[in-house]
Amino acid sequence: MLSLLEQVSKFTGIALVHNTRADKKAAKKVDNSVNDDAQAIQYTTYETLIAEAKALRAKGNLPCQAVLTFDDLTTFVTYLLAYEGVVENLYLQPEAPLALPNTSNAYNSSTNTVDITHKKPAATVWHLATSGTTGTPKWIAHTSSSLCRAIKHGRQHQQTRWALCYQPFRYAGLQVILQSLLNGATLVDCTTADTAKKVDIIRREKVNAISATPTLWRQFLLSGAFSDSSPTFTIEKITLGGEITDAPLMALLASQFSNAKIMHVYASTEAGVGFAVTDGQPGFPKQWLTSGVNGNSLKVDSENVLWIKANAAQNTKLNKINNTIVEVDSQGYVNTNDVVIIKDNRVYFKGRANGAINVGGQKVHPEHVEQVLLQSPLVSQARVYAKQSSIMGQLVVADVVLSASKDIETKPTIALLLHCKKHLARFEMPTKINVTDSIAINASGKIGRAQQASTE
């Protein structure tokens, strides 16, 4: 397999776009800047990326093990291209630093301090941190081949202008970066902006492809910016991932962007890209449990947890690293930790196995309760979490943002409780529904799961 640098060397034109007012360390990388009162925009070409990455390699002194942090998109991608295929172990460090398995030989790109050098070509092992949404963050190893396995290639992708809404050091963000770079497309950084500014950037840079979490998509739609914009947005590709996707959201997106190809992707840092669903429905077809999909085999265990196995050639070194962190059975299936429910000919995601609320010994998946609330036309956003109880252990509480249809209902919380009663077991019912103006999301674009309400 050619290195990433070799693969992108054939491309020309604008590769990256980002705001230098937020990224002050990028001054030396500027090809062309537009300065105004609001922002300084940096446009970086493929020619510049390639030249800078080759210059870094030409200096020598590249380490066997390196830590890459994110200061600005141009610097991040430049070092990424320079390191891949040369550095043996590359750690993409998140904003909240995660301790390395062995820090004695680490090199941080921002310190210019080399501990050990390595000049010969190497099969780089990438180490990505999980987000820790429902547990402790951990390092997961990948190869360049495993990271690029789901990348779609072709000239038709070269004119794509991707919005980068995921953090670039996360698995989802890296997938967007690779999809764009390996096709000579343009990548527009939207990671440092709030929802309103993201939309402004998307409009300004004529973005036509967006990959984001369902929560962020709901915020986009709730803002009304896409429907009220002038000129009209031309979005050709919409990808959802990182959270459970629901039918009402898919229908709204299909209505808002009638010409767009819409899919939701099942992927994780641990398992890589599992599959993409393009039929406009939540979950995935039951037949995939027997036939497999996208070169992967799937199965559901007795606890209704989904397991996945990549049928591609396995990397022995990689398996040895990850098998101490990720649960893998004797057949090579990886425990996704995602609980599913099989209904008719469909498999639906219910929530994370380790994120359940314990109500008197009964497990309640907050994501499942959120999906039920979002089925109501009264709700545009929902967050479900635990409240400590001296009697039951924990109770279910929900925060909701009401939709425009709230005006037709004088007592929305009562109506929502009645709605939940039709679809949830008694122990799954929210004991309280709070109406709020907004629901905060974390840096990954997801609803945070760690915070809990005060003790009863």
Buried (B, 14 or more C-beta within 10 A) or exposed (E): EEBBBEBBBEBEEBBBBBBBBBBEEBEEBBBEEEEEEEBBBBBBBBBBBBEBBBEBBEEEEBBBBBBBBBBBBBBBBBBBBBBBBBBBBBBBBBEEEBEBBEEEBBBBBEEEEBEBEBEEEBBBBBBBBBBBBBBEBBBBBBBBEBBBBBBEEEEEBBEBBBBBBBBBBBBBBBBBBBBBBBBBBBBBBBBBBEBEBBBBBBBEBEBBBBBBBBBBBBBBBBBEBBEEEEEEBEBBBBBBBBBBBBBBBBEBBEEBBEEBEBBBBBBBBBBBBBBBBEEEBBBBBBEBBEEBBBBBBBBBEEEBBBBBBBEEEEBEEBBEBBEEBBBBEEEBBBBBBBBBBEEEEBBBBBBBBEBBBBBEEBBBBBBBBBBBBBBBBBBBBBBBBBBEBEEBBBBBBBBBBBBEEBEEBEEBBEBBBEBBEEBBEEBBBBBEBEBEEEBEBBBBBBBBBEEEBEEE
